[in-house]
């Protein structure tokens, strides 16, 4: 999956997390679904860790404001990339 597509999907998924402010029961469905989507978008150990964080963040009330998908995109394509450039 290309990085621009991941960014757009991540923004959409983060916005879906805000739906629970209007419909609190949405978290019952969204928390496990967001974790699953995170593992599909980001592979390996980092994707699994992000999925656990996403599940917890979506399942807990009032933590939905954290844009987990956007943060993971920034980590993957900005922070991690900068670290690899500095090492070489």
C-alpha positions in Angstrom: 0.0 0.0 0.0 1.4 3.4 -1.0 2.2 5.9 1.7 -0.3 8.6 0.4 -3.1 6.0 0.4 -2.2 5.0 4.0 -2.3 8.6 5.0 -5.7 9.2 3.5 -7.1 6.0 5.0 -5.5 6.8 8.4 -7.2 10.2 8.4 -10.5 8.6 7.6 -10.0 5.9 10.3 -9.1 8.5 12.9 -12.2 10.5 12.0 -14.3 7.3 12.4 -13.0 7.1 16.0 -14.7 10.4 16.7 -18.1 8.9 15.9 -18.2 7.4 19.4 -18.6 10.9 20.8 -22.1 10.9 19.2 -22.8 7.1 19.4 -20.8 5.7 22.3 -21.7 2.1 21.5 -19.8 2.5 18.2 -16.6 1.7 20.1 -17.7 -1.8 20.7 -17.4 -2.4 16.9 -14.7 0.1 16.1 -12.1 -0.8 18.7 -11.4 -4.4 17.4 -11.9 -3.3 13.8 -9.4 -0.5 14.2 -6.8 -2.9 15.6 -7.4 -5.3 12.7 -7.0 -2.5 10.1 -3.8 -1.3 11.8 -2.3 -4.8 11.4 -3.2 -4.9 7.8 -1.8 -1.4 7.1 1.4 -1.8 9.0 3.1 -5.2 9.1 5.5 -6.7 11.6 6.1 -5.9 15.2 5.4 -2.2 14.9 2.0 -2.9 13.3 1.1 -5.3 16.1 2.1 -2.8 18.8 0.2 -0.1 17.1 -2.9 -2.4 16.8 -2.8 -3.0 20.6 -2.5 0.7 21.3 -5.3 1.5 18.8 -7.6 -1.1 20.4 -7.0 0.3 23.9 -7.3 3.9 22.8 -10.6 3.2 21.0 -12.0 1.0 23.8 -11.4 3.5 26.6 -13.9 6.3 26.9 -12.6 9.8 26.1 -9.3 8.6 24.6 -10.8 8.7 21.0 -9.2 12.1 20.4 -5.8 10.5 19.9 -5.2 10.1 16.2 -3.5 6.7 16.4 -3.5 6.0 12.6 -2.0 9.4 11.8 0.7 9.0 14.5 1.6 5.6 13.1 1.9 7.1 9.6 4.2 9.8 11.0 6.3 7.3 12.8 6.6 5.0 9.7 7.2 7.6 7.0 8.8 10.6 8.9 10.4 9.6 12.2 11.6 6.1 11.2 12.8 7.4 7.8 14.8 10.2 9.5 16.5 7.7 11.8 17.6 5.5 8.9 19.0 8.6 7.1 21.0 9.7 10.1 22.5 6.2 10.6 23.9 6.0 7.1 
